[in-house]
């Protein structure tokens, strides 16, 4: 089983949000996004929710996006 959590990702440029995504993905992939320059907010942690456990390793569910 693979752990998945809900994250809010934001990329800032010159004091403004230029990209925003809400995704269900693994903590490993969330770390990858952080290394790509995104601000990563773990919604599961902040809301004290249990992680989701899925069977597929290679997936990413984009719930919303704002460019």
Secondary structure, DSSP 8 states (H G I E B T S, - for coil): -EEEEEEEEEEEETTEEEEEEEEEE-HHHHHHHHHTT-EEEEHHHHTT---EEES-SS--EEEEEE-
